[in-house]
Amino acid sequence: MTAGLLIITHNRIGDDLLQTASNLFDPIPLSTRTLAVSLNCNPDDLQKKAEQLYEELDTGDGVLILTDVFGSTPSNIASSLLTHDNAHMVSGLCLPMLIRIYNYASLDLEALAEKAISGGHDGIIHCTSPEGCHD
């Protein structure tokens, strides 16, 4: 078994990133669900939906929860799921993070969370010219 992946983001950011990743991975190597949080949503309804998605994804190895901005409504919903024993949350979702997770999908939950962080970190590159890129 492997961990599940729950992506909770503003609007459809998570859906768009998942769609892009699915162009690179066929099939997606982890059970993944997304939850879009819009400005006019009902947080209580979304909280219930997040719980439902978590339960669907947790097959015994836990769930890695990704969110875009720490401290925001999506992050707060994600944080509330950390009451489960096998839940880890990483914020700052970006495509390099998602790609790293899928490349290492067989890792346990703790290691998968670390790969998510390293993917996000390593995906940040500063360029001042075509030849002058550095991390």
N, C-alpha and C positions, 0 to 999 in steps of 0.2 A: 504494500500500500504506500501511497504518498500523501503528502499534505495537500489540502485544498487551497485555493487562492481566491480571496474576495477583494474586489477593487471598489472602493467607495470614493466618489469624486464629485466635484461641482459639475453640474450639467452632464454632458455626455463625453467628458474627457476620457474616462475609463473605457467606454465603449469604443471610442476612436483609437486609443492605444491598443486595445485588444484586437481590433480589426486589423491594424497595421502589423501587429505581431503574428496574427494568423496567416498573413501573407508570407511570413518567413518560416513558420512552423506548421506543418500539415501532417498529422493533427497536432493541436495544442497538447503538450505533454502533461499538463496538470488540469484537474477539474477546476474551472474558473467561472466565476459569476461576477457581474458588475451591478452596482447600485448607483443610479444618478440622483443627485441632490440638486433640485432647482430652487430658485429664490422664493417661489411661492408654495413650496411643499409643506406638508404637515410632518414635523419632525417625529411625532409619536407614531404615525403610520410607517414612516421610514425605519424607525427603530424596530418595529415589529417585523418588517420585511427583512431587515438586516439579520435579525435573530433566525428567521426562517432560512435564509440563505446560508448562514453559518451552520445550522443543523444539517442542511443538505450536503454541505461540503466536508464536514468532519466525519471521516470514516474511521477514525481512530488515531490518525497521525497528526491531527490538528489542522489549523487554518492560519495561513499568513494573510494578514489584512493590509492592503496598501491604500493609502490615501494621498491626496495631492498637497494640501496645505495644513500643517499642524495648527491646532487651535480653532479651526473652522468647524462649521456644522458637520461636514462629512467626517472630519477627524474626531469630533465629539461622538458621533454615532459609532465610528470604528472603536474608539476607546472604551465605550460601554461594553463591547464584546470581550474585552480583556478579563472579564470575570470568569470566563471559561478557562479551564486548566491548560488546554492546548491551543492558546491563541497568542500570536505575536503581531504587532503592528509596526509598520515602517511608513513614515511620511516622506513627501518629496517625490512622489511618483513621476517617473519619466520613462521614455522608451528604452534607453540603455539598461535601466533597472529591470524592466520586464523581460527583456531579451536575456539578461544574465540569469534571471530566475528560471526561465524555460530551458536554458542550456544546462542547468544543474538541477533539473526537476526531481531527480532521485534522492537528493540529499534530505536529511531530516529537517524538521522545522527550524531549529536553532541555526543550523548551517545555511539553510535557505534564506533566512532573514539576513544573515551576514553577507551572503552573495548579493542580495537586493541592495544593501547599503554600498557594497563595493562597486556594483554596477552603476549606481547613481553617481558615486564619487568619481569613478574612472571615466564616466561619460562626459565629464566637464573638462573642456579643453579651451584654453585661452589662446587666440590667434591675433597677431598684429600684422601679419602679411601671409601670403600663401606658403612661404617657407618658414615662417616664424611662429609655429604652433608649439605650445608646451602645456603640460598639465600641472 
